[in-house]
Amino acid sequence: MKHRSKWMSALLDKVAYLAAIKDAANNNFKKIPFTWGKKHPFDCLVYSLRQMISACPPVSMPKSVKGMIQFLLNLYFLVFNVIICLSKALKNKQALFMLACLFHMFSLSAQTPRKDSGAEGLLSISGTVVSSSDGKPIQGVSIQVQGEKGRASSKNDGSFTLHVSNPKGTVEFSHMGFRRLELPYVAGVSLQVKLIPIENQLDEVEVVSTGYQKIPKERATGSFEVIGKQQLNISKSTNIINRLEGLSPALRFEKRVEGLSPLQQLSVRTTSTYYGYYNPLVILDNFPYEGDIANINPTDIESVTILKDAAAASIWGTRAGNGVIVLTSKRGTKDGKLKLSVQIASQLGEKPDIYKKPYMSSSSFMEMEELLFKNKFFDWQITSLDRSITPMVVLMDKLRKGEIDQVTYDRQKAEWSKQDVRKDYLKYIYRNSYNQQYATNITGGGANYDFQASVGYDKNRNNIQNGGLERVTARLVTNIRPVKQLEIGMQLMYGNYAIKGMGTDSQLSFGSLYSGAGRSFYPYLRLVDDDGKAIDLETVTIRKSYIDTLAGGRLMPAHYNIFNEIASSENKNSTEDVTLNLSANWKLTPFISANIAYQFQKSANKITNWQGIDSYFTQHYINMFTQWTPTTITRNVPIGDIFYQNNGIINSHYLRGNLAWDQSFDRDRHKINAIVGAEMKDLNNRMDGHNLYGYDRNTLSYARVNYLTNFPLLNGIMGSGQIIDGVKFDELNQRFTSFFGNATYTFLDRYFLSGSIRRDASNLFGVSTNNRWQPLWSAGLAWDITKESFYHFDALSRLKIRGTYGYNGNANNSYSANPIMEYSGTHSITSYTYAYMVNPSNPDYRSEKVGVFNLGLDFAALGNRISGTVDFYKKDGRDIVARGMVDPTTGFDSQILNVAHFAGRGIEANLQTLNIKGNKFSWISNLIFNYQRNITKKYNYRPARADSYLDAATSPNPVEGRDLYGLYAYPFAGLDPQTGEPLGWMNGEKSKEYTKFASSPVETLKFMGSTIPLYSGFVRNTFNYGPWSLSTNIQYKFKFVFRRPTINYSALANYWTMHEDFDNRWRQPGDELNTNVPAFIYPLNNARDNFYTFSDAVVERGDAIRIKDINVNYNFNGLGKGKIRGQVFFNMDNMNLIIWKKTGYNVDSDYYRSIPIPRTYTLGATLNL
């Protein structure tokens, strides 16, 4: 120690001086001037701690609101300054070495007894510690007097002696496997102490589950987040993933893209993949869950642990790159009591608010049609008898031909202008959803066994006609202990999840109606007549009146009306999951145990799509392949139903074995917790599908058809084509072998060191050993400052700093090191089977690798009235699977390779405050804060044209040096004051060269920002009064952009793509001062319209604050002679009440591309016996 460098000596002096502040009574805790220089990286951290301590007197609780506010400001100053200082310090090349020295320095100093520890006192207490169950002495019990630093451990005969400073006080006894005990003492009086065994020491402390082991959170160095059942029960969704929204700063749900499942919406922290899966790995009871998440009943889940950094998640190897969600199910009890829990709930959902879609009014749409008709836009369509046209075009044609007069025309137009197809949708298509949830749970057990059994049933009626779902779940868990050292466990789970809806070719949802040539519907369309009878629509794929005249009226009617479609089509998607877990844990010694576990999972998915003979799709398809002459008619697709079936089955086997070591040394001064083991996985995923024609649901018969011949379509009018066979055969085999190890070392219960290593091999990876075997590792440090002898700041009762670094992996099983070809059936010209190369051979293919650095702070203050965690992280995704340029002589110009590099960083905070605590009333607040940003570091596939970068950026849009989810736009320069045409900036001048804008390089585009909020989170306030509880959750998102929908005249005219901006368009000179919407100019110019649609004139800030949910609970006890307790609850979710938003337009940044999720209202009760 004599040869410490000058900077280390300075650091030692500073920390020693900080520790000595407690003796500076003469200072009266006045602010101590800071005189040291700024040349040392950690000066700012030490200075922050000194200023915090010197500024806050050691009082137990502020006595006024002003005092509370002052303390909160000081606390926030400390928390965020520590993070900022450490993050800056870590950039210094000496930083890591200084951290190690700091850790070593405190370890050495902690071994030297202090004068106030009681080691030199004349008073002492002594006694014996035994187990209350068998009376045997307990060795290694930790013994400490409250308010003093001295401690002792019991000897092998249970005896102990501890020097104390005060003649009376309270002494604490703690030991793994026994309940903590506090007893009053009198110096010199012997104590006979009996500790009560507990079924699991981890039940007494907050724990985190990695899926491999449970770790006390106080020992963890990694970034874990534990969500308990009370938080999970805030939401009443039947999907466990949906219940996580608003509970963690690390989770983001992508709601802008329609059709995604809850798991597909979910991502953890920043993105580190491109062509892979964005969603995290889901672990259910220690094994990856390969089935449908919808088959997991949320009422069976006890807690959810989110593994966010490398130290937490790297144990899962090449599947942990996107984070890990660990679901822990409920277990039996060992107290000998049988417990029954029943939950019943009913949920009512509103109809979708389709008026949120900014469509044109009927009068505006007809105005557009009149403008186009005057310019003869519809003339060719009128004469093309197969093409659908609107009634307004027919009416204008009749007026032009003199078949009707102007009065009749105006009267009909006025009548149509009052119609709105949305009224029909809300009355005849949509309905209120209604969901029923039932669940029961039984637990019990004793010293030698425990069990848990549950059954759940859900029946939901969707908000669209003919739609609903049913779910049945069952679960049995039992553990037996034939001898004290052995526990054998078995878990059997069953789930059946079935969704029913309209046939895929008979969709009824708003916007899904197909009128041919890419068009949907016009706003004055009527689905039913005045009597409520469905109307046969004229605007379908081919004009109805035209079909009626073909083949002398011998074709199928092919009439589309909504009631026929509801009765004549059905789609069913059912998934049945069966999971069996077997495990055995043998305690070889008091400190070493062996565990072996096996899981078998079978997930069978069946999709059927029935299009009955009365459905429009079936009749139209039969007509398309019908050939006729004046005397004959040949139907190559037979009359009857069309039926499609797809069967998928996943069989997975997991086998894992590991050894665990958990031991304390030297009177609990040193603790080691470690595991080492190996596992194997074998997964087979097979799918097959086919179409049947001429199908009969009653007899299950069908007719054979010719799939090889290229038939004339509609007797040659529509070209030619083959009958689709729907045949599909896919099979994927995955095999993984892994070796892993994880260890945590604890010194003096305040210094923590962790490390993990894992190596995965897979049949998907490259041919060389380095590519086939993927090594992943992590290391972490933590320091509980509040347990230091120099720390005497009682108001801040917990202060722990964590730091980790390591690598996670992400295996993309969509690609392989071997060449992949796909067979595509029979070629329409050659009639031979043909295939194409999906991806050529890539012997260097390997897992994506994600480096993660995490710096965290856990704190609690004012008797835990304020507590929380703050994490700063960096993610460095390398070897990202993406498209890369290759040598054209290989036969390909690009290929899927490990070539991209994405980097992300962020700050997460989860803070909880107990604002008011009275006898009956309390007020608790929870703040969730998240900052994250993704940057593209490397991406060598570069499209040449600017218009390749103009998508909505709801998925990665990589440009090197920019945000991964960056939004780009053409630079808008206003409207031409004479014509109303849009202008753009090109080389510093205004331009109308629209095609040149599209073909220019990406550098000519304007970078607008990220479409992912840089700042987001939730604020939940909970008010309790007696048995009543009320909570509200407010969501906020700041600093992000989105491209709002607007008018595109080419799309409007050709595809009926409507927008209310049509009414705000430029009409005359001077309008450019009040609007940015271009004039409606004929002839149409697609390049001109696209320029405005993708210009920065329609890019908005998406910042908004909204209310997400409101909950009311009533808890009761003592019913039925005191044996029944429970809760009655009422929940309002998906409220989407916008309190404030940045944009002035009538658009929601969360749902600008879709209809908002309807609000739901849930009423239910839980009974516990």
N, C-alpha and C positions, 0 to 999 in steps of 0.2 A: 504494500500500500504506500510505501515511501516514494515510489517512482510515478505517482499519478501526474498526468500532464497538468499544465496550468489551467486549462479550461475545465478539466474535470474537478480540480480543487475548487475553482470558483463555483461550480455547480453544487458541490458538496456544502460549501459555505452558505450558499443561498438556501438550500433545503434545511440545513441545520438552523439557520436564522428563522426560517418560517416555523419550524417546530418550537422554537423558543419564544414565540409571540405570546404563548399562554402565560409566561412568567412576567410579561411586561405590564404589571398592574398599574405602574405609575403613568403609563401612557394613556390610561382610560380609553383604550381602543380608538385613539385618534388616528386619522389617516397617516400612514407612515410614508414619508417621501421616498420615491424610487430613485436611487442614485447610480445603480449599476448601468453599464453600457449595454448596447443592443447587439453586440457582436456574437453572442451565444444564441443558438437556435431556439433554446427553450426559455430564454429570459421572459418572453411575453407570457408564457404559461405560468411561470412562477410569480411574475408580477400580477397576473390576473387573480391567482389564488390569494396573494397577500392583500390586494386591494379589496377583495371580497370579504376576507376575514376582518380586516381592519375597519371596513365600512359598516359591518353588521354587528351590533352588540349581542352577546350571548343570552338572548331571552328566549323563553320557551314558545311564545306565541305573540305576534303583534296585537296590540290592544285596540287598534283603530283601523278603519278602512285605509287611511293614509299609510299607516305602518304596513298593512298587508300589501298595498300597491308597491311601496318602496322595496319590500322584501322580494316580491315577484320580479321587479325590475333587476334587482341585484342577482337573483337566481338565474334569470334568463341571460344576463350578462356573463355570468360564470359559465353556464352550459355552452353557449354558442362561442364564447371566446376561447374556451378550451379546445373545441372542435377546430376552430379556425387556426389557432396557434399550432396545434399538432399537425394539421394538414399542411401548413406552410413549412413546419419544421421537417416534415418527412421528405420534402423536396431537397433538403440539404444532404450532401453526401455523407455527412457524419451522423445523420439522424438515427439510423438504425443502430449504429454502434453505441450512441448515447443512450438509447432506450435500453439496450442490453446492460450497459454499465449502471444505469439507474436502477434497474431491477436487481442487479447484483449488489449494489450499494445498500439498498434497503433490506435485502436479505441478510447481509452481514450485520447491519445495525440492529436488526430485530432480534438477533441472538444475544445481545448484551442487555442484561437486566437493568431497568431504569430504577431510579430511586423511589418513584411513586408506585412501583409494582407490588410492593409488599414483600419482596424477597428478603429484605433486611429487617422486617418488622418483628416484634417480640410476640405478637398475637398470632394464633393459628387455630384452625379447625381441623378435625379428623373424623374418621368413621369408616364404614364399610358399605359397599354397593352390591346388591344382589338382585336377581330377577324375581319378580313377584309371582311368576308362574311355577318355578321349581325351587326357588331359594338358593340357586347356585350363584357364586360370586361372578362378577362381570369385570373383565380386564379391559383397560383402555378407555374407560368412561372419561369424557372431557368435563372438567370441573372448573368453574370460574365464578367469582363473586361479582355481582352487578356493580358497575361503577369503578371497578379496579382492573388493572391490566394483568395481574398475576393469574396463572392457571396451573392445573395439575391434572394427572391422569391416575386412575386406579390401577393397582398392581394386580398380579395374577390371582391373589387371594381376595380381591375386591377392596382392599384397604387403601386409604389415601390420607394425605396430610397437605394442607394448604395454608401458607402464611397470609394473614389479612391485616389491613390497616385499621379497621374499625371493629369495636367489640361486638357490634350487632349489625345485621344486614341480611341480604338475600343471596343465596348461592344457587347456581344453575348446574344441572347435570344433563348431559346429552351423549347419546351413543347410537350408532347405526343399528336399526332394528328395534329401538325402544323409544317410547314417548319422552319428549323433553320434560324435565321436572324442575320446578322452582320451590325452594324451601327456605324458611327463615332460620338463621343460625345465631348462636351465642358463643363467642370465642371460649374455647376450653371445654365445651360440651360436645361429647361424641355423638355423631349422627348415624342412625341406621336407615339406609336409603334403599327403597324398593322401586325399581323401574318396571314399568308395564310394557310388555312386548307389543309391537304393532305388526299388522300383517305385511306391511311394506313401508320401509323408511321413506320411500319416495312419496307416499301419500301425505306425509307431514310437511313437505316443502314443495314449492313450485318447481315443476320439472318440465323438461323439454324432451320430446321423443324424436329421435332421428330415424326411427324405423328399425334400427339395429339394437339400440339400447336407450334407456332412460337416464338422463343426467340432471342432477339438481341445477337449476338455472343459475344459482350463485357461483357454481364452478365453471359455467360455460364461458368460453372465449368467443364463440361464434355468434352470428346474428340470427337469433331465433325469435319467433313470435308465437305465443300460445293464445289460442282463442277457446275459451271455455264454453260449456253448454248454455250458460246464462246468456252470453253474447250470441251464440248460435240461434237461440230461440227468439231473438228480436224479430227476425224475418220469419215468415210462415210459409216460405216457398217449399215445394215438394222436392226441390233439387238442392243438394247440399252445397254445390258451388255457388248458386245464387245467394245463399245465406251469408256468404263471406263478404259480399259487397258492403263497403262502408266500415269494415272492421279492422283494416290493416293499411298502412301507407304504402306497402310494397305491391299491392294488387291493383291492376287496371283492367277494366272491362270494356271491350270494344263493341259499342252498341250501334255504330254508324253503318255496319254491314249487316244486311238482313240475312236470315237463314243460318246464322251460326248458333251452335249449341252453347250452353253456359260455359262448358270447359273450353271450347274453341274461342270464346270471347276473352278468356282469362289469360293474363300474362303477369309475370313476377319481375319487378324491376325493369331494366332496359332490355332491348332486343339484342340477341347475340346469334341470330340465325337468319337465313334468307329463304332458302327452299325447304327448310325443315319445319318441324312443329314449333309453334310459338308458345303453346300452352305448357304448363309445368307437368312434371311427373307426379302422379297421384299414388300414394302409398296407403293401403288399407291394412291395418294390423300387421305391419312389418313386411309386407310384400307388395310389389307393384300390382295395381288393379288393371287388368286387361279388358274387363267387361264394360258395359254401358254404365256410366256414372249415374244415370237416372234410376238404376236399380238399387242404389244405396239409399236407404230410408234415413233422413236426417235425425229422426228420433232415436236411432240406434247409435248415434255418434256422441261420445263423451267429450272429446276435445279435438281441435285441429292445431297442428304445429306447422308453421311456415319456415322452411329452411332457406335462408336468403344468401348467405355468403359461402365461400369455399370451405371454411372450417365446419360449417353446419351441413353442407350438402355434398361435399366431394366424396363422402363415403358411398354415395350412389353412383359414382363413376361417370360413364359416358352417357348417362341419361339425366344428369343433374344440371346441365348447362342453362336451362330455363327456369331453374328453381324447383323446389320439391314441396308438395303439400302432403303432410302426414295426417291421416285420419285414424283416430284411436277410438275403437268401439267401447261400449259399456261392458263391464265385467261383473261377475258375481261377487258376493260378499262372504266374509268368513266369520261373521258375528253370530251365526246360528239363527238369524231371523229371516223369515220369508217376506219379501216385499213385492207389492204389486203396484204398477203405475199404468194409468189409462189416459189417453189423450184423444179428444174429439174436437174437430174444427170444421167450420163451413166457411168457404171463401166465395164472395161475390165479386165479379169483375165487370167494369164498365164496357160499353161498346167502344171499339176503336174510334178515335176522333179523326175521321178521314178529312175533315175540313181543314186540318193542319197542312194538308198538301196544297200549295199555292196554285191551284188550277184556274183556268180562265172561266169566266161566266159564259152562259149559253149565248147571250147577245154578243159578247166579244168574239166568240168563236165563229158565229155566223157573219159578223163583220169581216173577219179574216177571209171567210169563204167567198164573200161578195167581192172583195178586192181581187182575189185570185181569179174568180170567174170572169170578171171584166177583162182580165188579161189572158183569157182562154187557157188557163192552166189546167182546167179539168176536161177540156175537150177530148183529149185522147183517152182519158179514163172513162168518159161516158160511152165512147164507142167500143171500149174493151169490155165486152159483156161479162167476162169472168172476174173483173176487178170490182171490189166493194166500193161503193160511194155513199155519202151521207144523204139523208132525205132532203137536206137543204140544197145540195147540188142538183138533185132530181127536180126540186121545185123551181130553181132558177132556170133549168133547161126547159121546163114546161112554159115558164113565162116568156122565155126567148122565142119559143116556137109558137107562141100564141095560144097554147092549150088552156091557159088560165089568165085572168086579168090581174091588174095591179092590186085591186082591193082584196082578192082572194089570196094573193101572195103576201100582202102585208098582214092579213088576219092570221094566216098560218104561221108566219114568222113571229108575230107577237105571242101566239100561243106557245110556240117552242121556246121562246126566250124566258118563259116562266118556269120551264122544266129544269130540273137538276137531277142528274142520274144518282147523285150521292144520297138523295132522299130514298130512292128505291133500295140502294145497297143497305142503308141503315135499317130499313123496315123489313126487307125480305131476305137479306143475306146475313147480316150481322145480328148478334144477340148478346145478351149478358152472359158471361161465363159463370159457371157455378162448379166449385170444387168441394169434394167431401174427403176428409182425412180422418182415418181411424188408426190407432196404434195402441198396443198393449205390451207391457214389459214385466217379466217376473225374474227376480233375482233371489238367490239364497245360497246356503252353504254352511260349512263349519270348518273345523281345524283341518280335516283331511280331504275336503272337496269343496268346490264352489261351482255355481252354474248361473247362467243367464239365458233366458229365452224370450224372444219377441216375435210378434206378428203385426204386420201393417197392411192396410188396404186403402187405396186411394182411387176415387172415381171422379174424373173431371169432364165437364162439358165445355168445350172450347167456345170462343166467341164467334165462330163461323159455323153455319149450318153443316150438319153431318160430321162434325169434328168432335173428338174427345179422346180420352185415354183412361186406361185402367192399370193399376199397379198392385201387385201382391208381393210382399216380402216376408221372409221368415228367417230366423236366425237362432242357432243353438250353440252356446259356448259352455264348455265344462273343463274343469281342471281337477285332477285327483293327485293326492300326495300319499302314495302307499307307504313310504318311509319319509322321515324328516328331510333327507337330503335330495329327494327326487320329486319332481313335479311333472306330470304328463298332461298335456293340453290337447283339446280337440275343438275345432270350430267348423260348423257347417252352415253355409249361407245359401239362400235361394232367393232369386228375384225374377219377376216376370213383368215386363213393361211393354204395353201394347198401345200404339197410337193409331187412331182411325181418322180418316179424312176423305176429302174428295179425291177422285182419280187424278193422277198427274196431268192428264190431258183434258181435264174438265174443271180447272181451277176457277173459283168464284171470287177470290179476294179482290179487293179494289185495285184496279190497274192490271189485272191478269187476263182480262178478256182480249182475245186475239181476233182482229178483223182483217187479217191478211196483209201481206206486203210490209210486215213489221209494225202495223198500226194497232192501237188498243181500242179506244172508244172516244166518242164525242160527248160533250157535256149535256146535251139535251136528249140523249138516248133514254128511252123508256124500256124498263125490263118487264113491266106488267101494265095491263090496261086499267081503266077506271074501275073495273070489277075485281081487280086483284088477280086476274088470270095472266099467266106468263105469255109474253109475246114472242112469236118466232122472229128472231132478229134477221134483218136483211144483211147487215154488215158482219159477215163471217169470212172465213178464209177465201171462199169463192161466192160471189153474189148469189143469194138464194133464188132469185127470180130466174137467173141464168141456168142453174142446176135443174130447175123444174122443167126446162124445155129440152134438155139434152136426151138423146136416145129415145125420143118419142115419149118422154115421161116415165121410162122404165127404170131409171136409177133410184137409189134409196133417197127418201125425202131430204135427209141431211138438214133438218131444221134445228136451230139452236134456241132453246129456251131454258131458263134457269131451273124450273121445277123438274124438267126432264133430266137435267144434268145431276141434280141432287139425288134423284131416284135411280139413276142408271150408271153410277160410277162409284168406285170405292177404292181407297188405298189403305192398306194395313201394314204397319211396321212394328214387329214384335221382337223383343230380345229376351231370351231366357238365360240367366246366369246361375251356375252352380259352382260354389267354391268350397274346397275342403282344405283345412289347415291342420297339420299334426305337428306337435312339438314335444320335446323332452328336455328338461333342464336338470342336470345332476350337479350337486354341490360337492366337488371332489375334496376340497379342504374348506376351512372357514373363509378362505380368501379367493379360491379359484373354483370356477364352475364351468361346466361344458354344456353347450346347447346345440341341439340339432333340430332343424325345422324343415318341413316339406309343405308345399302348396300345389294343389291341382285346381285348375280353373277351366271351366268349359263355358263358352259364351256362344250361343246359337242365335243367329239373327235371320229372320224370315220377312221378306218384303213381297207383298202381292199387290198387283194393280189390276183392277177389273174395270174394263170399259164395256158396259152392256150394249146390246144391239140398238137400244133406243137413245144412246148417247150420240151427240153430234160427231165426236171424233171417230167412232166406229163406222157410222154410216158414210162419213166423208172418206175414210180410208178405203172402204170397200169400193166406193165410186171411183177413186183415183186409179185403181187397178182393174177396172171393168173395161172390157172391149166389146164393141157392138157394131152391127151392120143393120140395115133396115129390117132384117128378118131374124137376126140372132143376137144374143147377148151372152157374154162369157165373163163370169166373175172369178178372177184369179185369186182373190181373197174371198173365201166362202162367207155366206151370211151366217152370222152368229156373233157371240161376244169375242172380244180380244182380251187375252189374259197374259200378264207377265208375272213371273216369279223369280226371285233371287234368294238363294240360300247361302248364308255365310256361317262358318263355324271356326272358332278359335279354341285350340287346346294348348294350354301352357303348363309347364312343369317347372317348379323351382325347388332346388335342394340347397340348403345352407347349413354349414357347421362352423361353430366358433368357440373359442375359449375366452373367458372373461376373468380378469384379475382386479379385485377391489380390496385394497389393504391400506391400513394406517401404520405409521412407524413413529418411534420416538415420541410417545405420548401425544399422538395426533398432530405432531409438527409437520410430518410428511404424509401425503396421501397419494395413492396411485390408483387410477381407474383406467383399465385398458381392455381391449378386445382384439383378437386376431382370428381370421377365419377365411373361408373360401365358399363360393357358391357357383351353381351352374343353373342355366336357364335354357329351356328348349321350348320354342313356340312355333306352332303351325297355324297359319291363317289361310283358309281356303274359301273361295266363293265360286258359285256357278249360277247361271241364270239363263232364261229362255222365254220366248214368246209362243203363245198358242193362239191359233185362229179357228174360227168356227166353234168356239168353246161354249159348253153348256154347264152352268154351275150345278144344276140338279143331277145330271147323269155323269158329270166329270169327263165328258167325251169332247173330242176336238177333231178337226180335219187336217190332213197333211197338205202342205202347200209347197210350191216350187220357189226355193230361195235363190236359185242360180240364174234364172233367166232375167234378162233386162227387159221389163214389160213397158209398153207405151202407157204413159200416164194420162188418164182421162181421154183414152182412145187416141193419144198422140198430141192432144191440144197443149198439155203441160210438159212435153218432153218425154223422158223415159226414166225408169228407176227400178230397183230391186226391192222385193218385200223384205222388210227388216226381220231377221231371225232372232235378234236379241240374245244370241248365244254368248255367254261370257264364262271363261274359266280363268281364275287367278289363284295362284298359290304362293305363299311366302313362308320360308323357313328361316327362323332366327335362332342362332345358338350363341350363347355367351358363356364364357368362363371367367371368373373373377377371383382375385386374391386381395384381401383388404386387412387393414390394421388401423386402430385408432387408440390414442392414449391421452390422458390428462393427468398432469402432476400438480398437486396443490401443496404450497408451503405456507404454514402458519395461517391457513384459512384466508389468506389475503393476496397471495401471489399464485397465478395460475398459468401453466404452460400446456399447450395442447398440440397434437400433431396427428396427421392421418396420411395414409398412403393406400393407393388402390391401383390395381392393374387389370384392365379388361382386354379380353380377346373376343373377336367375333368373326363369323364367317362372312360378314359383309365388308370387312376392311380389306386393305391391300394384301399383296402376296408376300412382301418382305416382313420380317419379324418386327421391325421398328414401326411399320404401319399397322400390322395386325394387332400388336399389343400396345395399348395406350396407357402410359403411366400417368397417374393423377395424384396430387398431394396437396396438403394444406398445413399451415402452422399458425399458432395463435398465442397471444399473451393477454393477460388480464391482471389488473391491480385494483383491489378493494381498498381505497384510500382511507375509508372511515374506520378500518380496523388497525390503522397505524397508531403507535403510541403517542405521536406528536399531534394527532388530530383531536381537537376538542371543540369542534363547531357543532353543537348539539342540534341547532336548527336545521342543518343539512345532514340528516342521519344516514344517508347512503350515497356514496359517490364511487362508482366503479368505472374504470376505463378499460376498453377492450380493443385489441388490434389483431387482425388476421390477414393472411395472404395465402393464396393457393390457386389450384386449377380444377375446374369442373369440365365435364365433357358433354357433347351432344351428338349422339349417333343418329344420322339421318338414314332410315331404312328404306327410303324411296329410291335410293341409288345403291350401286354396288361396284366393287372393283372389277367385276366381270362384265362383259358386254350384255346389254339388255335389248331384246327385240320384242316387238308386239305383233302378234298375228291379227290381221284385220278382216278375216273372212274371205269372201270370194270377190274378185275384181269384177266391176260391172262391164268391162269390155272384153277381157280375156277369159272370164269365168274360171280363172285359176285362183287358188289360195295365195294370198300375198301377205307380206309383213314388212315392217320398216324398223330401222334402228332407232331406239329411243335414246340410248347413250352408248357410245363405243367403249372399248376396254379402257380402264383407268387403274393400272396396278398400284398407283400411289394414293388411291382413295383411303381416307382415314376419318376418324371422328373429329368433329369440330372441337376446338379447345378454347375454354373461356377462363382467363385469369381474373381473379377477383381480389381486390384489396378492400378491407372494411375497417373503419375506425369507429368505435361505438362508445357511448356514455350512458350508464344507468344511474339514476339518482332518485332520492326521496327526501322530502323536507317537511318540517313542521309536523312531526309525528305522522308521516305518510299522508298528510293532507294534500301534498303536491308530490307527484311521482311521474316517472316516465323514462323513455329511452330516446336517444338521438344517435343516428348512424350516418356516417359519410362513407360512400363507396365509389369504387371505380371498377368497371368491367371492361375487359380487353378481349374481344372475341377474335381469334385467329383461326386460320384454316377453314373459314366459313365456306360452306358449299354454295357455289354460285356459278353462273355462266361465265366462262372465260374464253378469250380468243386463242385459237390454236393454229398451227401451220396448215394452210389450205391443202397441202399435198397429202395430208392424211385422209382427205375426202370430206372433211368437215371444216367449217370456218369457226365454229365455237363448240364448246363441250362443257358439261357440268364438272367442275373441278374444285379443289380446296384452295381458293385464290383470294377470297375477300377478307377484309379486316374491318370490323366495326368496334367502336369504343363508346362506352357510356359512363356517365357519372351521375351521382345524385345524393340528396340528403333526405333522410326520413326522420320524422319525429312523431312519437306517440305519447301525449301528455295527458294526465288525469289530475283533476283538482277536486277536492272536497270543499266547496265554497261555503256551505252552511251545514252545520250538524247540530240538531236540537233533539229534544226527547222524542218528538214525533215527526218533525220535518227535517229533510235534508235535501241538498242541491249538489249534484255531481256533474262536472263537465269533462268531456273527453275531446281533445283536439288531435286530429290526424293530419299531418303535413307531409307533402311529398314534393321534392324537386328532382327532376330527371331530365337528362339530355343525351341523345344518341348522335354520334358523329361517324360519318363514313371515312375511314382512313385509307382504304384501298379497295378499288373495284375496277377491274381492267376491261370489263365489257362496256363499251361506250357507244350507244346508238348515235348515228351521225346527225339526226334531225332533232330540232328543238321540240317538235310536237310529240316526241316519244316520252317526254318528261312531264306531260300535262295531266296526268291522272289525278284522282282525288287524294292520293297519298294516304289512304287508309292502310296500305301495306308499304313496306320499305320502297323508297324511291331514291336509290343511291347515286350520289354525285360526290366525288372525293372532296373532302374538306367541308362538306355541308351537313346539315341535319339529316339523319337517315330517313325521317318522315318529312322531308322538305317539300313545300308546295311552291311551284314555279308558275309564272304568269307572263303573258305578253305585256310589255310596257304600254299602257293606255295613255293617249294624248288628247282625249276628249272627242267631241263630235264635230264633223264638218258643218259650219254654220249655214252653208247653202244647201247641202243635201241630207244632212243627218247621218252620214256614214261614219263609222268609227275610225279614229286615227290612232296610229302608234308611233312610238319613238324608235327611229333607226338611225344609228350613227349621228345622234344629236339633232335629227330633223324629223318633222312629222311626215308620216308615210301611209299610203294605202296599198302597199305591195304585200298583200295578205299571204300569198303563196310563198313569198320570200321569207316572211316571218316564220312560217312553219318549217322551212327547210334550212334555216340558219342553225349554227351550233348552239349548244345549251347556254353558253356564256351570254348570248343576247337576251336570254330570259331574265326576268326579275325574280330574285329569291324573296319570297314573302314571309317565310318563317316555318316553324314546325306545326304540323297538324296534331301533334300530341301535346297536351298541356304541359308547360314547363313547371307550373305550380298547381297543385291540386290537393284536395283532402276533404275532410268532413269535420263538423263540429256537432257533437251530440250533448244535449243537456237532459239530465234525468232529475225529476222532482219526486221525492217520496214523502208521503204523509200517512203515517200509520200503515195500514195494509195496502194503501193505494200507491200506484206508481205511474208517472207520465213522462214519456221521453219523446224528443223530436230530434231528427237528424238533418243537418243542413250540409249540402255539398257545394264545394266551390272549385272552379277551374279558371286559371288565369294564364295569360300569355300564350295563346295559340291561335291559329288561323284556320279558316275553312273557305271553300269556294261555294258560295250559295248558288242554288239553281237560278237560272234566268231564262229569258226567251231566246230561242234559236229558231229563226224564221224558216230555215230549210227543214229542220226537224219538225216544226209545227205543220208545215204544208204537206210534207211527205209522210210523216209518221204520227201526226196528231199529238206531238209532245207539247203540252200546254204549260203556260206560266202566266201569272197575273201581271207580270211586267209588260205584257202587251198593251195594257191600258196606259202605261207610263211612257210610251215611246215618243220619240221626236216626231212632230207633225209639221212644224213650220219654223222658219228662221226665228231665232230667239229662244226656242225651247231648249237649246243646248246649255242655257244658263241654269236650267232647273232640273235637267235629267241627263243621265248618262246612257239611257236606253236608245239604241240606234233606230232610225226610221225603218218602216216596213217597205222595202224597195223591190220592185219587180223589174227585170228578171232576178230571181233568187241567186245568191252567190254563197255557196257553202263555205268557201275559204273566209269570206267576210264575216259570216255568222259565227264561225268557229273562233275567229280572232276575238270577237267580243266575248263569247262564252268563256274563253280561257284567258281573258285579260285581267289585270289587277283591279279593274273597276268593279268586279264582282267578288273580290276576296275580302272577307270580313274577319274581324277579331271575334273569337268564340267565347271570350271571358263571360262567365255567368255564375250567379249564386242562386241555388234553388233548394226547396224543401223536398227531401227524399221520402221520409216516412214519419209516422206518428204512432205511438204505442201507448195503450192504457192497460194496466194490470191491476188485479185485485187478488191478494194472497190471503188465504184463510187457513186456520188451524182449529183443531178440536171438534170437528163434526163427527157424528156417530160415536159418541162417548170418547172423544179425543183421539180416535184412531185414524181419522181421515184428515188429510191436509192437501192443499192444492192451490190452484190459481185459475182465475177466469181472465181471459185476455181479449183485447180488441186491437187490431192492427190495420193501419192504412198504409199501403205501400205503393211505390211508383207514383207518388203524388205529383212530382214534376211541376211544382208551383214555383215559377221563376220570380225571384225577388228582385234581381237586377241582372242586366246583361249589357255588354259593351256595344253590340250592334244595334242600330236603330231600326233595322228591318224586322218584319214580322216573320222571323225564322228562328228555329231552335238549333243551336250548334250541335246538339247531341243527335237530333233526328231530322236533319235537313235533307237526308236522302230516303227517309222512311217514315212510316206512321208511328207516333210515340206509343210505347207500351202502355196499355190501358191501366188505370188505377184499380187496385183491388182492396177489398174490405174483408177482414177475417175476424170471425167471432168463434171462440172455442174455450175449452176448459181442460185442465190437467188434474187428475185425482191420484193421490199417493196413499196407499194403505200399508 
